[in-house]
Amino acid sequence: MSYALNFGAGPAKIPQPVLLKAQQEFLNVHGTGMSVMELSHRSKPFGAILKKTKDDLTQLMGIPDNYSILFMQGGATTEFASVFYNLVAAKQKELKEQGKEGEEIVVDYIVTGAWSSKAAQEAERLIPTVVGNPVRVNRALDVKKANGKYGSIPPQSEWKLTDPKTHHVAYVYYCDNETVHGVEFQFIPEVDSSVPLVTDVSSNYLSRPIDVSRFGVVYGGAQKNLGPAGVTIVVVRNDLMVDLSVGPIRPLMLDFKTAADNDSMYNTPPTFAIYMVGLTLEWIQEQGGLEALDQVNSRKAEKLYKIIDESKIYTSPVEPNCRSLMNVVFRCTSEDLEKEFLKGAEALNMHQLKGHRSVGGIRASIYNALPEEDVDTLINYMIEFEKKHQS
């Protein structure tokens, strides 16, 4: 069987040692004589898997004691609603205790690409579900509206964050890495300490160190850097979880406190996906942790962007100060040339390089699991392809 070079954006490449260990344990996990997919989620063997996965994630991310780890379902897109419901509820509880029922709540969104735009749209759609306080969505930054396209992150001095001294701000949201447009924050936005900061890290989860203490909620789907599709990992500060009876009427399975109170097992969780995340976390530890992965990821991206910047046929639509280390997007001088590039790459066993259907072009997703030598192979192909098509 030939080894495929998988540059897919997600579901994405999983470390080969992880797949091999899962294969080895597939029929008999931890001496149970059963597959992990056959274990009861309430059994001691699966409980041990869940605990170790949480412990390893806590160690790798440096998660403080006043945070909870939730394994939820529905992908990061479902968290668009969960974040709105739960954090608006937390703000409503706070306002009720202060005797400020009926006053307006504001939620701020920093829109830098497709996914943050979808998150803001979901919040706007859910406003009518809130009873007792009017809610307003403030797009503190909308790059496409300002510039006509995505591909940059203006300095924070140009953002229009809501002043928490004069308004009731439930949270500030941003997407740390925009998978479609190849835009990644190289800094954590500065917000008032009274306002929870929320970030979607689906496509750069555990690709670099993160200071969890600066966030109210960190969440992301596992299917890019942490395992297969099917589980969403939410890290939430405990004071932001309120009783289901408080705030917007929300589906039980979207309620953070319900998930936390039941150790992510109010119903049957995605047991196999959680098991695979656990194996991936062990692999990350073996690589030296997040600092070591960050160095490798930076090196992979830098050499790929260098080829693009020095080229006469490749161009990057993203400004250098916010280029993603995970999703390298670029264009050729014509769509016909891009089609030929992709066809040639497939012939050389390099797969899933086509850009997202909404933007076209080429996208090389170079997540944790993608070896540096695979990036080198792509670069060599890019060099030879350009030589062939120089005018």
FIVO-910233 format. One record per residue (C-alpha): residue in three letters; x, y, z. Coordinates in steps of 0.05 Angstrom, whole numbers, plus 32768, in hexadecimal, padded with zeros to 4 digits. Example, Ala and Ser with C-alpha at 12.3 -4.5 7.8 and 13.67 -1.06 7.14 Angstrom:
BEGIN
Ala80F67FA6809C/Ser81117FEB808F/
END
This chain:
BEGIN
Met800080008000/Ser801C80437FEC/Tyr8023807C801F/Ala7FF580B6800E/Leu800C80FD801B/Asn7FCC8118803A/Phe7FC68164803A/Gly7F7B8162804B/Ala7F5D819A8075/Gly7F31816B809E/Pro7F25813480AC/Ala7F70813580A7/Lys7FAD810A80AF/Ile7FB480E480F1/Pro7FFA80D28109/Gln800C808D80EE/Pro802380738133/Val7FDE8085814E/Leu7FBB805F8116/Leu7FE880238121/Lys7FDB8022816B/Ala7F9080278160/Gln7F967FEE812E/Gln7FBD7FC48160/Glu7F887FD08196/Phe7F4C7FCE8169/Leu7F327F8B8180/Asn7F4D7F8C81C6/Val7F567FD081E7/His7F7C7FD08229/Gly7F737F868233/Thr7F277F888234/Gly7F1E7F5781FA/Met7EF27F8B81DA/Ser7EFA7FC481A9/Val7EF5800A81C8/Met7EB78013819C/Glu7E967FDA81C3/Leu7EA57FF38208/Ser7E6F80138232/His7E7E805D823B/Arg7E7080528285/Ser7EA08017828C/Lys7EE0801C82B4/Pro7F0D80108277/Phe7EED804A8250/Gly7EEC8075828E/Ala7F38806B8293/Ile7F3F807F8249/Leu7F1680BE8254/Lys7F3C80D28293/Lys7F8080C98273/Thr7F6A80F08236/Lys7F54812A8262/Asp7F948126828C/Asp7FC18127824F/Leu7F9B81618230/Thr7FA081878272/Gln7FEB817B8274/Leu7FF8818E822B/Met7FCE81CD822C/Gly7FDD81E28273/Ile7F9381E68284/Pro7F87820782C8/Asp7F5E81E582FE/Asn7F23821482F5/Tyr7F1481FA82AF/Ser7EEE81BC8298/Ile7EFA8191825B/Leu7EBC817C8235/Phe7EB7814A81FC/Met7E7C816081D3/Gln7E5E814E8190/Gly7E4881738151/Gly7E8A8191813E/Ala7EA281D8814A/Thr7E6681F18122/Thr7E3881D9815A/Glu7E638200818C/Phe7E4F82408168/Ala7E0B82368189/Ser7E26821881CA/Val7E53825481D7/Phe7E1B828681CA/Tyr7DE8826181F6/Asn7E1782538231/Leu7E3C82958235/Val7DFE82BF822B/Ala7DDF82968263/Ala7E1B82A5828F/Lys7E1482EF8281/Gln7DC982ED828F/Lys7DD682CC82D2/Glu7E09830282E3/Leu7DDA833B82CF/Lys7DA0831C82F7/Glu7DCC831A8335/Gln7DDD83648329/Gly7D9383778320/Lys7D9F838882D7/Glu7D6C835A82B6/Gly7D5383748274/Glu7D9383998261/Glu7DB5838B821E/Ile7DEB83568217/Val7E20835C81E0/Val7E4A832481C1/Asp7E8783398199/Tyr7EA08313815C/Ile7EE3831C8139/Val7ED6830580F2/Thr7F1482F280CA/Gly7EFB82B9809E/Ala7EC58288808C/Trp7EBF826680CF/Ser7EBC82A480FB/Ser7E8982C180CB/Lys7E5E828280D3/Ala7E658287811F/Ala7E4D82CF811F/Gln7E1282BD80F1/Glu7DFE82868121/Ala7DFF82B5815C/Glu7DD482E78135/Arg7DA382AF8124/Leu7D9C829A816D/Ile7D8D82DF818A/Pro7D4182D2818B/Thr7D4C829681BA/Val7D6282C481F3/Val7D2C82DA8223/Gly7D3483128255/Asn7D6E83388236/Pro7D75835481F0/Val7DB4833A81CF/Arg7DDE835C8199/Val7E16833E816F/Asn7E4E836F8162/Arg7E7E835E812B/Ala7EB98381814A/Leu7EE18371810C/Asp7EC8835880C9/Val7F048353809A/Lys7EDD8343805B/Lys7EAC837B8067/Ala7EE683AB8071/Asn7F158393803B/Gly7EE9836D800A/Lys7F0D832B8019/Tyr7F2C83028050/Gly7F7782F98057/Ser7F8C832A808D/Ile7F83833C80D6/Pro7F86838780E2/Pro7FA783A08122/Gln7F7B839D815F/Ser7F7A83E98162/Glu7F4B83E68126/Trp7F1983B68146/Lys7ED983D08166/Leu7ED383A581A4/Thr7E9983B681D1/Asp7EAD83DC8210/Pro7E9B83B0824C/Lys7E9A83EE8278/Thr7E5C84088255/His7E3E83C7823A/His7E3183808251/Val7E6083568227/Ala7E54830B822C/Tyr7E9282F78204/Val7EC2830681CC/Tyr7EC982D08197/Tyr7EFE82C28162/Cys7F1682888137/Asp7F60827D8144/Asn7F6D825C8101/Glu7F3F826580C4/Thr7F458223809F/Val7F26823B805E/His7F4B827C8056/Gly7F8E82698076/Val7F8D82A180A9/Glu7FA9829580EF/Phe7FB082C3812B/Gln7FF782CB8142/Phe7FE082EB8183/Ile7FA982E681B6/Pro7F79832081B2/Glu7F7A834F81ED/Val7F368355820F/Asp7F1F83708251/Ser7F2A833E8289/Ser7EDF83408299/Val7ECD83268254/Pro7ED682DB8243/Leu7EFF82D08204/Val7EE8829681D9/Thr7F12827581A2/Asp7F05823F816E/Val7F4682198166/Ser7F2B81E0813B/Ser7F6281E38107/Asn7F9D81F58133/Tyr7F8B81CF8173/Leu7FCB81BA8197/Ser7FF781D2815E/Arg80198205818D/Pro8017821981D6/Ile7FDA823F81EF/Asp7FCE8266822F/Val7F8A82498242/Ser7F848278827D/Arg7F7782B2824E/Phe7F3882928233/Gly7EF18284824A/Val7EE7824D8216/Val7F17822981E7/Tyr7EF781F781B9/Gly7F0381D08178/Gly7EF281928151/Ala7F25815A8155/Gln7F278148810B/Lys7F62817380F6/Asn7F98816C812B/Leu7F7D813E8160/Gly7F5D81018141/Pro7F1F80ED8119/Ala7EDF81148110/Gly7EA9810A8144/Val7EC0812D8183/Thr7EC681778195/Ile7EF3818981CE/Val7EDC81C481F8/Val7F0581E38230/Val7ED982128258/Arg7EE4823C8296/Asn7EB8822282CE/Asp7E98826482E1/Leu7E7A8269829B/Met7E4F822B82A4/Val7E0A823982C0/Asp7DCD820F82CE/Leu7DA281FB8293/Ser7D68822182B1/Val7D8E826382A8/Gly7D9182898267/Pro7D7A82768222/Ile7D528235821B/Arg7D87820881FC/Pro7D8D81C081E7/Leu7DA681958220/Met7DE0817A81F7/Leu7DFA81C181EB/Asp7DFC81D38234/Phe7E4381D78251/Lys7E2E81CB8299/Thr7E07818C8287/Ala7E4481718262/Ala7E738182829B/Asp7E46816782D2/Asn7E42812482AD/Asp7E8C8120829A/Ser7E7881268250/Met7E4C80E88257/Tyr7E058101825E/Asn7DFA80D58221/Thr7E2A80A781FD/Pro7E6680CF81E8/Pro7E8F80C181A9/Thr7EB9808D81CB/Phe7EE580798191/Ala7EF580C1817E/Ile7F0780D081C7/Tyr7F34809381C8/Met7F5780AA8188/Val7F6180F081A6/Gly7F8280CF81E2/Leu7FB280A981B5/Thr7FC180E9818F/Leu7FD1810E81D0/Glu800280D781E2/Trp802380E0819E/Ile8028812B81A9/Gln804A811E81EC/Glu807B80F081C9/Gln808C81288198/Gly80A0815581D1/Gly805F817A81DE/Leu804381BA81C0/Glu808481E281C0/Ala80A681AC8196/Leu806B81A78166/Asp806881F2815F/Gln80B181F38148/Val80A581BD8113/Asn806481DC80FC/Ser8085822080F5/Arg80BE820280CD/Lys808F81DD809E/Ala8065821C8090/Glu80A1824A8088/Lys80C182218052/Leu807F821A802C/Tyr80708265802F/Lys80B782738019/Ile80AC824D7FD8/Ile806A82717FCD/Asp808782B77FDA/Glu80C382AB7FAC/Ser8098828E7F74/Lys808082AF7F34/Ile804482817F2D/Tyr802D82777F76/Thr800F82AE7FA1/Ser7FF482B07FE8/Pro7FB382D67FF4/Val7FC482DE803E/Glu7FED8315805D/Pro802F82FB807B/Asn801F830F80C3/Cys7FE282E180C7/Arg7FF382A6809A/Ser7FDC826480B6/Leu8010823180CB/Met7FDB81FB80C1/Asn7FB7820C8080/Val7FE48229804A/Val7FB882458013/Phe7FD3825E7FD0/Arg7FC0826B7F89/Cys7FE0825F7F45/Thr7FDE82937F0D/Ser7FA182737EEF/Glu7F6B82417F02/Asp7F8182147EC9/Leu7FC682127EE6/Glu7FA982017F2A/Lys7F8381C67F0C/Glu7FC381AD7EEC/Phe7FE881B67F2D/Leu7FB5818D7F54/Lys7FB381577F1F/Gly7FFF81517F20/Ala8000814E7F6C/Glu7FCD81167F6D/Ala7FF780EF7F3C/Leu803080F57F6D/Asn800580DB7FA7/Met7FF981207FC6/His7FB081257FD8/Gln7F7A81577FEF/Leu7F9F81957FD9/Lys7F6481B67FB9/Gly7F4E81F67FDA/His7F0B81FD7FFC/Arg7ED181FD7FCC/Ser7EBE82447FE0/Val7F0182637FCE/Gly7F2482337F9E/Gly7F6F82327F96/Ile7F9D82037FBB/Arg7FA181F48005/Ala7FD781CB8027/Ser7FC181B8806D/Ile800081A78093/Tyr7FE7819280D7/Asn800F8173810F/Ala800B812D80F1/Leu8026814180AD/Pro8071813080AB/Glu80A281668097/Glu80BB813A805E/Asp8075813B803F/Val80798187803D/Asp80BE8181801D/Thr80A081537FE8/Leu806A81867FD9/Ile809D81BD7FD4/Asn80C881967FA4/Tyr808A818A7F78/Met807981D57F7B/Ile80C081E67F64/Glu80BE81B67F2A/Phe807881CB7F16/Glu808D82147F14/Lys80CA82047EE9/Lys809D81E17EB8/His806D821C7EB3/Gln809A82597EB6/Ser808B82867E7B/
END
